[in-house]
Amino acid sequence: MDKVMGLASEKGVVIFSKSSCCLCYAVKILFQEIGVDPVVCEIDQDPEGREMEKALTRLGCNAPVPAVFIGGKLMGSTNEVMSLHLSGSLIPMLKPYQN
């Protein structure tokens, strides 16, 4: 839990991902298109990945990945991020982090 919260609060935009996850890929591409370069933590390639996955579930992620944090706050997974984007709420949240 400490590693997850540490990364999420230190960096502006963080995506916890798995390298083989197509939904994770879609979220990463969306953020690139918006002009945001998130910190991507591939939990399947991290020795603490299992613990990180459990921590994300405890924090309230329906699916452990992708888990998106903006400004230290958990936004959710693909459904929540896409809903924010379609409603027009995502881009204003990401403004401070755009390149």
FIPA-100083 format. One line per 2 residues: number of its first residue (from 1); their letters; for each residue x, y, z of N, C-alpha, C, O, CB. Coordinates in Angstrom, 3 decimals. Atoms other than C-alpha are relative to their C-alpha. Glycine has a CB too. Layout:
<pts>
NUM = a = X,Y,Z,X,Y,Z,X,Y,Z,X,Y,Z,X,Y,Z | ... .
</pts>
This chain:
<pts>
1 = md = 0.836,-1.198,0.000,0.000,0.000,0.000,0.878,1.258,0.000,0.553,2.248,-0.654,-0.950,0.000,1.226 | -0.878,-1.166,-0.085,2.875,2.374,0.827,0.576,0.382,-1.361,0.635,1.561,-1.710,1.131,-0.270,0.981 .
3 = kv = -0.598,-0.278,1.308,4.472,2.032,-2.605,-1.034,0.610,-0.940,-0.732,1.554,-1.669,0.586,-1.287,-0.614 | 1.075,-0.514,0.854,1.150,2.621,-4.385,-0.301,1.453,0.371,-0.313,2.325,-0.499,-1.283,-0.876,0.136 .
5 = mg = 0.358,-1.356,-0.427,0.254,5.689,-2.325,1.170,0.968,-0.158,0.975,2.145,-0.461,-0.471,-0.011,1.454 | -1.184,-0.841,0.181,3.823,6.994,-2.456,0.115,0.485,-1.437,0.285,1.678,-1.689,1.263,-0.762,0.396 .
7 = la = -0.069,-0.364,1.419,3.914,6.917,-6.242,-1.153,0.917,-0.384,-0.955,1.922,-1.067,-0.015,-1.259,-0.880 | 1.198,-0.759,0.374,0.365,8.244,-6.562,0.059,1.440,0.514,-0.407,2.357,-0.162,-1.255,-0.693,0.541 .
9 = se = -0.026,-1.354,-0.554,1.020,11.240,-4.302,1.215,0.798,-0.463,1.170,2.028,-0.485,-0.019,-0.061,1.511 | -1.218,-0.682,0.465,4.539,12.038,-5.600,-0.147,0.543,-1.404,0.318,1.643,-1.701,1.182,-0.943,0.051 .
11 = kg = 0.079,-0.340,1.415,3.675,12.163,-9.277,-1.389,0.523,-0.336,-2.362,0.174,0.333,0.341,-1.218,-0.873 | 1.286,-0.582,0.365,0.900,14.095,-11.000,-1.010,-1.005,-0.519,-2.141,-1.074,-0.039,0.206,1.048,-1.023 .
13 = vv = 0.901,0.969,0.626,-0.587,11.337,-13.139,0.710,-1.350,-0.010,1.801,-1.491,-0.560,-0.409,0.444,-1.461 | -0.589,1.331,-0.097,0.068,7.666,-12.431,-1.009,-1.031,-0.483,-2.182,-0.996,-0.109,0.448,-0.308,1.452 .
15 = if = 0.826,1.120,0.452,-1.292,4.596,-14.203,0.682,-1.289,0.443,1.813,-1.572,0.048,-0.211,0.027,-1.562 | -0.468,1.335,-0.351,-0.836,1.204,-12.593,-0.562,-0.921,-1.063,-1.768,-0.941,-1.309,-0.447,-0.436,1.464 .
17 = sk = 0.326,0.719,1.215,-0.843,-1.198,-15.500,0.607,-1.392,0.030,1.421,-1.717,0.894,0.484,0.768,-1.224 | -0.679,1.267,0.296,0.029,-4.671,-16.730,0.390,0.066,-1.466,-0.392,0.513,-2.304,-0.919,-1.268,0.310 .
19 = ss = -0.532,-0.164,1.355,2.148,-4.881,-19.854,-0.839,-0.696,-1.068,-0.805,-0.293,-2.230,1.408,-0.525,-0.056 | 0.787,0.739,0.996,-0.227,-7.350,-21.549,-1.470,0.425,-0.049,-2.258,-0.190,-0.768,0.080,-1.480,0.288 .
21 = cc = 1.409,-0.402,-0.127,-3.486,-5.499,-20.732,-0.401,0.998,-1.089,0.162,2.090,-1.171,-0.253,0.612,1.387 | 0.422,-0.881,1.097,-5.279,-3.995,-23.750,-0.742,1.238,0.521,-0.645,2.305,-0.085,-0.897,-0.770,-0.980 .
23 = lc = 0.699,-1.163,-0.563,-7.453,-1.716,-21.564,1.001,1.003,0.561,0.802,2.214,0.465,-0.990,-0.439,1.103 | -1.067,-0.873,-0.499,-4.307,-0.356,-19.916,0.613,0.779,-1.161,0.864,1.980,-1.061,1.093,-0.826,0.739 .
25 = ya = -0.573,-0.614,1.199,-2.889,0.335,-23.366,-0.915,1.123,-0.499,-0.440,2.205,-0.843,0.214,-1.065,-1.114 | 0.966,-1.001,0.474,-6.064,2.203,-24.379,0.036,1.258,0.869,-0.016,2.373,0.350,-1.424,-0.591,-0.009 .
27 = vk = -0.043,-1.151,-0.910,-5.897,4.437,-21.287,1.310,0.772,-0.196,1.306,2.003,-0.208,-0.144,-0.464,1.483 | -1.292,-0.668,0.218,-2.181,5.166,-21.853,-0.036,0.823,-1.283,0.448,1.954,-1.306,1.149,-1.036,-0.063 .
29 = il = 0.097,-0.718,1.278,-2.887,6.146,-25.487,-0.897,1.233,0.141,-0.577,2.292,-0.399,-0.549,-0.934,-1.107 | 0.894,-1.144,-0.230,-5.786,8.396,-24.402,0.772,1.145,0.656,0.674,2.293,0.223,-1.210,-0.415,0.888 .
31 = fq = -0.746,-1.048,-0.705,-3.506,10.274,-22.004,1.053,0.623,-0.912,1.269,1.833,-0.861,0.667,-0.570,1.266 | -0.982,-0.532,0.952,-0.809,10.620,-24.703,-0.676,0.952,-0.978,-0.142,2.017,-1.289,0.699,-1.148,-0.768 .
33 = ei = 0.734,-0.839,0.952,-3.403,12.020,-27.117,-0.397,1.338,0.627,-0.443,2.362,-0.055,-1.251,-0.734,-0.500 | 0.380,-1.218,-0.722,-4.463,14.557,-24.474,1.237,0.856,0.281,1.111,2.036,0.611,-0.724,-0.354,1.326 .
35 = gv = -1.239,-0.748,-0.218,-0.795,15.576,-24.103,0.546,-0.149,1.405,1.257,0.728,1.896,-0.223,1.450,-0.291 | -0.474,0.256,-1.360,-0.105,14.058,-20.686,0.928,-1.212,-0.058,0.625,-2.215,-0.705,-1.201,-0.242,0.999 .
37 = dp = -0.971,1.085,-0.047,2.915,11.871,-20.017,-0.041,-0.609,1.407,0.722,-0.201,2.283,1.447,0.510,-0.364 | 0.145,0.551,-1.347,1.836,9.735,-17.047,1.177,-0.885,0.401,1.895,-1.408,-0.452,-1.284,-0.793,0.095 .
39 = vv = -0.917,1.007,-0.506,4.117,7.684,-14.845,-0.759,-1.312,-0.110,-1.863,-1.436,0.422,0.479,0.301,1.494 | 0.660,1.293,0.167,3.278,4.098,-15.807,0.774,-1.032,0.806,1.970,-1.238,0.596,-0.087,-0.411,-1.511 .
41 = ce = -0.597,1.045,-0.824,3.954,1.384,-13.262,-0.562,-1.348,-0.460,-1.722,-1.667,-0.200,-0.284,0.245,1.528 | 0.419,1.313,0.502,3.802,-2.055,-14.904,0.134,-0.998,1.158,1.224,-1.500,1.431,0.868,-0.450,-1.257 .
43 = id = -0.093,0.815,-1.215,2.917,-4.147,-11.860,0.372,-1.450,-0.270,0.830,-2.149,0.635,-1.304,0.042,0.737 | -0.407,1.374,0.304,3.507,-7.435,-13.673,1.512,-0.113,-0.171,2.046,-1.220,-0.252,-0.704,-0.492,-1.264 .
45 = qd = -1.459,0.007,0.136,7.168,-6.423,-14.036,0.688,0.512,1.257,1.904,0.705,1.273,0.421,0.844,-1.196 | -0.540,-0.505,-1.266,7.617,-5.189,-10.464,0.037,-1.142,1.010,-0.946,-1.870,1.148,-0.853,1.195,0.542 .
47 = pe = -0.078,1.085,-0.985,8.849,-7.587,-7.760,-1.087,0.111,1.086,-1.468,-0.893,1.687,1.382,-0.003,0.655 | 1.052,-0.203,-0.999,6.217,-6.058,-5.429,-1.387,0.057,-0.640,-2.351,0.492,-0.010,0.261,1.284,0.782 .
49 = gr = 1.237,-0.114,0.763,3.502,-6.326,-8.077,-1.221,-0.620,0.646,-2.299,-0.027,0.630,0.190,-0.609,-1.310 | 1.130,0.684,-0.657,1.308,-8.831,-6.197,-0.552,0.841,1.147,-1.764,0.993,1.298,0.436,-1.388,0.526 .
51 = em = 0.421,-0.840,-1.130,1.244,-6.609,-3.118,-0.651,1.284,-0.494,-1.626,1.761,0.087,1.200,0.333,0.904 | 0.570,-1.224,0.567,0.566,-3.550,-5.246,-1.411,-0.263,-0.523,-2.311,0.560,-0.352,0.898,0.545,-1.133 .
53 = ek = 1.323,0.374,0.516,-2.348,-5.335,-6.917,-1.009,-0.107,1.142,-2.136,0.374,1.028,0.076,-1.338,-0.775 | 0.880,0.122,-1.182,-3.830,-6.195,-3.496,-0.313,1.384,0.577,-1.447,1.660,0.969,0.663,-0.898,1.092 .
55 = al = 0.203,-1.355,-0.535,-3.336,-2.597,-2.337,-1.002,0.773,-0.848,-1.860,1.475,-0.313,1.338,0.766,0.062 | 0.932,-0.702,0.894,-5.166,-1.250,-5.408,-1.430,-0.485,0.218,-2.369,0.310,0.194,0.407,-0.202,-1.475 .
57 = tr = 1.323,0.551,-0.270,-8.083,-3.587,-4.707,-0.537,0.554,1.326,-1.709,0.919,1.426,0.052,-1.551,0.036 | 0.420,-0.546,-1.307,-8.177,-2.430,-1.067,-0.371,1.475,-0.096,-1.226,1.953,0.648,1.116,-0.181,1.038 .
59 = lg = 0.308,-1.425,0.170,-8.215,1.188,-2.247,-1.325,0.224,-0.714,-1.834,1.344,-0.754,1.113,0.684,-0.770 | 1.312,-0.125,0.622,-11.414,0.458,-4.153,-0.037,-0.188,-1.497,-1.064,0.080,-2.122,-0.547,1.305,0.309 .
61 = cn = 0.012,0.266,1.448,-10.377,-0.447,-7.692,-0.830,-1.247,-0.266,-0.596,-2.294,0.336,1.452,-0.176,-0.559 | 0.807,1.166,0.383,-12.984,-2.748,-9.242,0.899,-1.041,-0.638,0.895,-2.210,-0.251,-1.146,0.401,-0.973 .
63 = ap = -1.010,0.847,0.638,-10.308,-4.196,-11.499,1.335,0.586,0.437,1.475,1.808,0.493,-0.150,-0.046,-1.603 | -1.264,-0.568,-0.481,-6.728,-3.880,-10.271,0.719,0.871,-1.025,1.436,1.799,-0.649,0.912,-1.106,0.424 .
65 = vp = -0.634,-0.845,1.022,-5.557,-2.449,-13.609,-0.958,0.241,-1.159,-1.803,-0.614,-1.423,1.304,-0.649,-0.515 | -0.840,-1.115,-0.381,-5.582,0.023,-15.084,-0.596,0.742,1.190,-1.815,0.867,1.314,0.192,0.948,-1.177 .
67 = av = 0.427,-0.849,-1.120,-5.740,2.095,-11.918,0.629,1.364,-0.242,1.852,1.489,-0.311,0.429,-0.606,1.418 | -0.471,-1.334,0.366,-5.474,5.807,-12.655,-0.132,0.943,1.188,-1.194,1.071,1.798,-0.787,0.545,-1.212 .
69 = fi = -0.032,-1.028,-1.045,-4.464,8.431,-10.116,0.348,1.324,-0.649,1.263,1.402,-1.469,1.025,-0.356,1.130 | -0.296,-1.357,0.469,-4.552,12.152,-10.865,0.117,0.876,1.236,-0.820,0.979,2.027,-1.111,0.541,-0.993 .
71 = gg = -0.229,-0.848,-1.168,-3.060,14.502,-8.303,-0.143,-0.747,1.309,-0.625,-0.191,2.296,-0.948,1.158,-0.014 | 0.052,0.796,-1.222,-2.837,11.696,-5.756,-1.348,-0.610,0.308,-1.493,-1.321,1.302,0.407,0.829,1.134 .
73 = kl = 1.357,0.501,-0.243,-6.541,10.853,-6.050,-0.322,-1.125,-0.986,-0.080,-1.004,-2.187,-1.045,1.148,-0.124 | 0.388,1.126,0.846,-7.794,7.518,-7.357,-1.208,0.387,-0.852,-2.270,0.720,-0.326,-0.317,-1.251,0.859 .
75 = mg = 1.103,-0.290,0.923,-9.931,8.146,-10.447,-0.766,-1.261,-0.347,-1.964,-1.208,-0.626,0.525,0.658,-1.277 | 0.654,1.259,0.314,-10.661,4.484,-11.092,0.701,-0.707,-1.142,1.895,-0.526,-1.379,-1.459,0.232,-0.344 .
77 = st = -0.534,0.816,1.081,-10.203,2.149,-14.015,-0.494,0.537,-1.344,-0.891,1.698,-1.442,-0.406,-1.484,0.180 | 0.354,-0.421,1.356,-11.028,2.289,-17.718,-1.391,0.634,-0.070,-1.549,1.704,-0.657,0.066,-1.189,-0.944 .
79 = ne = 1.375,-0.533,0.078,-14.794,2.815,-17.280,-0.095,1.405,0.577,-0.690,2.294,-0.032,-0.973,-0.923,0.741 | 0.078,-1.314,-0.650,-14.378,5.733,-14.878,0.745,1.059,-0.815,0.257,2.177,-0.982,0.579,-0.071,1.428 .
81 = vm = -0.791,-0.954,0.784,-11.666,7.392,-16.980,-0.727,0.363,-1.293,-0.786,1.536,-1.661,1.396,-0.582,-0.318 | 0.723,-0.272,1.249,-13.664,7.041,-20.207,-1.264,0.825,0.269,-1.604,1.712,-0.513,-0.369,-1.325,-0.708 .
83 = sl = 1.190,-0.789,-0.359,-16.807,8.365,-18.483,0.377,1.456,0.266,-0.318,2.372,-0.175,-0.697,-0.602,1.243 | -0.475,-1.367,-0.260,-14.855,11.397,-17.237,0.332,0.702,-1.319,0.018,1.878,-1.502,1.247,-0.017,0.932 .
85 = hl = -0.392,-0.591,1.277,-13.495,11.959,-20.743,-1.231,0.350,-0.833,-1.315,1.444,-1.390,0.915,-0.959,-0.779 | 1.204,-0.247,0.803,-16.877,11.635,-22.463,-0.858,1.122,0.569,-1.548,1.818,-0.176,-0.827,-1.267,-0.102 .
87 = sg = 0.791,-1.077,-0.618,-18.487,14.012,-19.964,0.713,1.350,-0.070,0.144,2.380,0.291,-0.305,-0.342,1.458 | -0.752,-1.250,0.099,-15.767,16.599,-20.600,0.731,0.383,1.272,1.272,1.485,1.358,-0.917,1.103,-0.379 .
89 = sl = -0.630,-0.313,-1.287,-14.375,16.415,-17.054,1.479,-0.363,0.077,2.208,0.181,0.906,-0.727,-0.705,1.092 | -1.376,0.506,-0.112,-11.073,14.632,-17.723,1.047,1.048,-0.389,2.031,1.236,0.326,0.169,-1.234,-0.874 .
91 = ip = -1.013,-0.944,0.490,-9.220,17.297,-19.717,0.245,1.135,0.998,1.406,1.466,1.238,-0.431,0.582,-1.354 | -0.295,-1.024,-1.015,-9.714,20.072,-17.106,0.817,-0.537,1.185,1.658,0.174,1.735,-1.300,0.592,0.516 .
93 = ml = -0.780,0.614,-1.094,-8.368,17.671,-14.440,1.457,-0.160,-0.381,2.349,-0.058,0.462,-0.584,-1.364,0.378 | -1.363,0.271,0.471,-5.314,16.984,-16.584,0.742,1.245,-0.448,1.942,1.179,-0.714,-0.041,-0.978,-1.131 .
95 = kp = -0.629,-1.249,0.467,-4.626,20.612,-17.590,1.355,0.270,0.667,2.325,0.560,-0.033,-0.934,1.176,0.262 | -1.289,-0.322,-0.638,-1.889,21.116,-14.938,1.129,-0.963,-0.386,2.300,-0.664,-0.152,-0.164,-0.007,1.507 .
97 = yq = -1.005,1.031,0.309,-0.090,17.992,-16.211,0.298,-0.126,-1.490,1.099,-0.966,-1.898,-0.463,-1.336,0.526 | -0.224,0.089,1.449,-0.220,18.619,-19.967,1.368,0.543,-0.370,1.882,1.472,0.253,-1.092,0.763,-0.766 .
99 = n = -1.333,-0.438,0.472,3.069,18.984,-21.861,-0.095,1.316,-0.712,0.917,1.841,-1.177,0.629,-1.043,-0.931 .
</pts>
